[in-house]
Amino acid sequence: MSYQTDRHMSDRKPGHLEAMETGITGFDQIAMGGLPKGRTTLVAGTAGSGKTVIALEFLANGVTKFDEPGVIVTFEETPLDLIRNVESFGWDLQQMLDDNKLAIVNATPEPGEAVIESGSYDLSALVARIEHAIREIGAKRVILDAVGALFPQFSDSSVVRNELRRIHNGLRGMGVTTLITLERTEEEGGVGRFGVEEFVADNVVILRNRLDNEKRRRTIEILKFRGAPHQKGEYPFTIDVDDGVTVIPLSAIELKQKSSDIRVSSGVAELDRMCGGGMYRDSIILVSGATGTGKTLTVTEYIKAAIRSGERALLFGSEESREQIMRNASNWGADFEQAEKDGILRIVCRYPEVMSLEDHLIQMKRDIRDFRPARVAVDSMSAFERVSSGKSFREFVIGLTSHIKHLETTGLFTNTTSMLMGGESITETHISTITDTIILLRYVELQGVMRRGLTVLKMRGTWHEKDIREYVIDNHGMHIQEPFKGVHGILTGVPTYSYAQERRRLDDMFEDESRS
Amino acid sequence: MIYKLRLYVTGRTHNSLRAIENLRRVCEEDLRGRYEIEVIDVLEHPKLAENERIMATPTLVKKLPVPVRKIIGDLSDRDKVLFGLDLSPFDIAGENQSEANGGA
């Protein structure tokens, strides 16, 4: 995503501070380039909110991605603990130390050591050690991890505060970009403890780790960057061993997609005609309908069309097992098993309950990155709604959608409506504005018979047919027929017949009777 | 028994000079003939400070006899210095403890 970052950087107006890329996925986007270069940024959060991981990733990326050596000043965890704790992320701090790309200043208290205080003192030794470490390896990045742990080491907290201010000013003078992490006791309220924010108030980032529907949800918020632009508000992020920290920038990227004129087939020829010649290649299609209306069939046709044209397809199943999906497909004449063997199809089944939505998003992005499909389908999208609050669901959909569009991939999501006829679901209201095309599948009760109706509710950027067409499903798939004539109110679930139509029908009835 | 003492200071600041002076006085009065003092400027030898994890200056490190102990400050409180050097005639541990943790 680096090109996006570059664009942000060139967006900066003269007079704005230069940004230093953190290399943390998504963060540089919400920070519009990175951290204010040569300045200190305070990262505050409660215990377990990910402060140290973010700080260490900033430093490790500096060494591995930008060839910028870094210094860790650790106040709480011993160097050995730090090295061990981040091994699983693939950050080899020991190697960096050996290569003189990293230096660690150990400012943790020695266990069991009671320091005796006799008269006045300052922390010049610590200052000298930090400056020495920076000079020795030519560091560009510095982190001060858990400065709060410095306070209990000394009886006079005003000395500590003064000395931290001195360190802060000294680092600025040396031109290094610094991250200071500070523990908060609560998710809301003041920035941090000990009054540290008083002197590093220019740039503040807050991490939160709230309980949301019985699931932990991490968010990051850039409270302020003095003299530098940044995105406002909270953004979700995840931490995992493969990618480290991943910030999900959501709407920050939503409006920057290029659009394509290339059309692809939905797999149903008549539906393509209704859409004015097929779906746009980089569009997101939402198929919405009650249970049994043929959503999974639509997905199958869409995947079949991809396989037919030799394009890779990736299917995320969230309600059915692989076996069920395979069986359904073969009933409709699609051999998904063979397609998977041929490497043109991949089916990933993950129940929504197994992890948080943020983690789902990361996993799905990873699957897309690894398989590089031309088409993605999610059956069903609404299943993910069960396990989340509305807000994180919307963020999930935006995150996935923008990723898919960004790669110029076609996306098809299904949404199960709770009402058999008519009505709208939460998913529809939540994600309808994000999708480019909405296809509604509805049951229609006409003269005591359940029939099915399909309409293209919206299609961005092109003409489409507005009729509600009847369709039938048989062993060969979906067949779209003539529009329902003389019936209205289908979408509300209460169809009514126009008088003229009824009259003709009655005429027909009599004709039929007179004939018989 | 020889006392091996190391005093970390920063340049020639007031605190540094006072600490050197105070230490010399205590040693002459209570350890005459059985002490060695090494004064180290952290600005010149930051690596040594790093190895001994010195945070504050002045810091007096009693290297011998064991246990190793650190006393920070300009050493103006003579009783605390004596306590830190295990030369205290009476136990002031309780008082010291409460002050060491008082500001946390």
Interface residues (C-beta under 8 A of the other chain):
Chain A: V105 N106 A107 T108 E110 E113 A114 V115 I116 E117 S118 G119 S120 Y121 D122 L123 S124 A125 L126 A128 R129 E131 H132 A133 F151 P152 Q153 F154 S155 D156 S157
Chain B: Y8 T10 T13 N15 R18 A19 N22 V42 L43 P46 K47 A49 E50 R53 I54 M55 A56 T57 P58 T59 R69 K70 I71 I72 G73 D74 L75 S76 D77 K80 V81 F83 G84 N96 Q97 E99 A100 N101 G102 G103 A104
